[in-house]
Amino acid sequence: MSAASNMAIIKHSSIWIVFSYFYLSGLNMALTLSIDSQQDPDITMTLLHVFYSIALLVI
């Protein structure tokens, strides 16, 4: 493999690592906020709140 090919792999991997970190940080924040917004949190309502808020962001 050439040096340019190695650099392309390193850049691509670095971008995906940074993207994954921010994506997981945002998902963790959404989960925390959805738990805090409920009076009596349970797992089904928490997941429903998280996926609903993510769906609103995508639309």
Sequence and secondary structure as in RCSB ss.txt:
>XXXX:A:sequence
MSAASNMAIIKHSSIWIVFSYFYLSGLNMALTLSIDSQQDPDITMTLLHVFYSIALLVI
>XXXX:A:secstr
  HHHHHHHHHHHHHHHHHHHHHHHHHHHHHHHHHHT SS  HHHHHHHHHHHHHHHH 
